[in-house]
Amino acid sequence: MQKAISLRPGDADAKIMLAQAFYRRDDFQKAAAALSGVDVSRNKLIREQYPTLNVAMLESFKGQTPYELKGNGTSTRVKFVKTDPLPLVNVRINGGKEVIFFIDTGGSEVTLDTDFAKELGVPEFGAVQGTFSGGQHTEVRLGRIESLALGDWTVKNVPTAMLPLRQLSEGFGVKQIDGIIGTTLFYHFLTTMDYPHGGLVLRRKDAKSLEEFKTQSSGKRVTVPMWMASDHFMVGWGRVETLPPTLLFVDTGLMGAGVKLAESVINEAGIKLEQNKATKGAGGGGTLKIVPYTVHQLSFGDIKEENVPGLYDGPFPWEYMFGFYLAGMVGHDFFKPYAVTFDFQNMQIFLQ
């Protein structure tokens, strides 16, 4: 990227991709510097794919280590409060009392409910338009917290997003949802969502942890290569019915289904939408009409499931966003039989 910028100093997209590379390495000051001369508020690539590249937020971490881990041992395990409709965990923000967050790899940064953020006095650095299910959009505010505690570990200096989330509490069957844990926190660890045993396991992100994980893991393990698109979209090869292999997005926060496909894929595969069973549901951007369907054969890597429940809730906005074709997303019901481990060093997903 630096060579590309030296050849074309005015290339804003190259600067943005360099900034994102620094961002993933937690080098926020270099990320902010890379954005010099870029109209961040109007740039399409930032709006669509890298909305967390906010210069004021990045510069607020000067002299601090983002995602600084405090804690002993090689791992920590956090029991799920509930596994359905999505995994819920207890966390503590800024040393406060336990609150409930849900886990969603369809999300990027740790996200706080907007009212909860106000109660905490979280600083704000601006807002972006977030893209959600059905192609809906809503405002997402950007901030930061001093710490997030999970199990025996505490992660300090954490960027956050802010979004109205408490309105979703009833659908989760709990008194109050105060936030989301997304992919950006996860990629700082060797992370396992252990659905069968109801827990989240965070291991230190190093070769020793990976070796111990492979040694200690029992049973058959399937490895699926993955890539990261945009700032948090984990994608891997899968197959829908008898169509050719295609790329699918790993979205554990897809609730009430195992798959959500672009309308073009639904039509090409001859999948029938069950309009007579349509319901209303809540998404990050508002109310949605949700139409169920069934995928008779769905594969992700070498894992194949039959009669997977799917849902259609409107346009799939990420179908062509990243410069390659994305057919849909694989969600909660598909992954629930497995312990799913995300290895962000070697870019692979283990299912066992």
Residue, then its C-alpha position, 0 to 999 in steps of 0.5 A: m500500500q505504501k508503494a501504491i501511495s508513493l506512485r499515486p499520492g492522491d489515491a484515497d482508497a490506497k490510503i484507506m486500505l493502509a489505514q485499515a491494515f494499521y488498524r487491524r494491527d492496533d497501531f491506531q496512530k499510524a492508521a490516523a496518519a495514513l488518512s491524512g488528506v482523505d475526506v473521511s466523512r464523504n469517502k464511499l469506501i469508508r462509509e461502506q466498508y471501514p466506518t470505524l476509521n474515525v480519526a478523532m477516535l483513533e487519535s484518542f488512543k495516543g500513548q495507550t495500547p488498544y485491546e491491552l490484555k490484563g489477566n493470568g493464564t493461557s485462557t479464560r472461559v465464560k459460560f453462556v447465560k443462554t445459548d438460544p436464540l443467540p449466545l449471551v454472556n455476562v461482561r463488566i464495562n469500566g469496572g461496573k456491574e455485570v451486564i448481558f451482551f450477545i455474541d454476533t460475528g456479524g458485528s464489528e467492534v464491541t457495541l454498547d446500547t446508546d442509553f447504557a453508553k450515556e449512563l457510563g459517560v462514554p465519549e463520542f467521536g462522531a457517527v456513521q450510517g450502519t448497514f443492517s439486515g434487509g438493506q436497512h440503515t441506521e446511525v451508529r455512533l463511535g466511542r471508546i471504553e476503558s475496559l471490558a472484563l470477560g471471565d478472568w480477563t480484562v481488555k483495556n482501551v477498547p473502541t466501541a460502537m453505540l446503537p439502540l439495543r435494549q429494544l431487542s431484550e424481549g426477543f432474547g427473553v432477558k430483562q436487558i441487553d446492553g451490548i454486543i461482542g463482535t468479530t473485532l474483539f474476537y480477532h485478538f484471541l484464539t476464540t471458541m464459541d462452544y455451543p454444545h457445552g454452552g461457553l465462550v473460550l478466549r485463548r491467547k493468540d499465539a502458536k502455543s495456544l493453537e498447539e494446545f488447542k489442537t492437542q486437547s481437542s477431542g473428536k473429529r475436527v473440520t478445518v475451513p479456510m477463511w478470509m476477512a473482507s471489509d473490517h470484520f466479514m469472515v467468509g469461506w467457501g460453501r455450497v447451496e443445494t447443487l449450485p457451484p461453490t460460493l462464498l458465504f459470510v460467517d454471521t453467528g448473529l443470524m437469529g432464528a435460522g441457519v442461513k440467509l441467502a441473496e434473492s438471486v441465489i434463492n431463485e437460482a436454487g429454486i428455493k420456495l419462500e413460505q409467504n404464508k408463514a411470514t412474520k415481523g421481526a426486529g433488526g439492527g435497522g428496524t422492523l423487518k418482514i421475515v419469510p422462512y424457507t428451507v435449504h435441503q443441502l447446505s455446505f460450509g467447507d466440508i460440513k454438510e447439513e440438510n434441511v437448514p432453516g433459512l430466512y428472507d428479510g429483504p435485499f442482501p446488501w453485501e452481495y456485490m459490496f466487496g469486489f467479489y460475489l457473496a451469496g449469503m450468510v451462515g448463521h446460528d442454527f447451522f453452527k449450533p451443533y459445533a464448537v466453532t474456533f476462529d484462528f485469525q493468525n492462520m485464517q481458518i475456522f475449526l468446527q468439531 
